[in-house]
Amino acid sequence: MIFNSLWYYIFAGHFTTMKETRYNRLTGIMAEERIENSMLAEYVGVTKETVSLWRTNKVQPSLPTLYKIAEFFKIDPRDLLVPRTWPTGPSPAELARAAKEKKKGKKK
């Protein structure tokens, strides 16, 4: 098999390698709305190749561009992003704060 070293899973209706991280849902949204790369590219003011890079998650649009894309589809910009769930337990920020406070307490 050509891809025997790759593991695939289905995520939002698309095949993705386990090593890829998906940040945006642009491919799915564009497919639902039957929008071509050139149509979105013209509205946003970029090339269709740039839109292709966004759709494959190789490059991400800037925040202002993300808002322009959301305006094009008349959706909330958050709907363009893949939702994330985080593991339970303290966040890295909480751990960093606790370590700083612990270090500060030892200095006294």
Residue pairs with C-beta under 8 A, 6 or more apart in sequence:
6 17
6 18
7 17
7 18
8 15
8 16
8 17
8 18
9 15
9 16
9 18
11 22
12 22
12 25
12 28
12 82
13 28
14 27
14 28
16 22
20 57
21 57
22 57
22 82
23 57
23 60
23 81
23 82
24 54
24 57
24 60
24 61
24 66
24 80
24 81
24 82
25 79
25 80
25 81
25 82
26 51
26 54
26 55
26 69
26 80
27 55
27 56
29 35
29 73
29 75
29 79
29 80
30 36
30 37
30 40
30 55
33 73
35 73
36 48
37 48
37 49
37 51
37 52
37 55
38 48
38 51
40 51
40 69
40 72
41 47
41 48
41 50
41 51
43 68
43 72
44 51
44 61
44 65
44 68
44 69
44 72
46 65
50 59
53 59
54 60
54 61
61 69
66 77
66 80
67 77
69 77
69 80
70 76
70 77
70 79
70 80
73 80
90 98
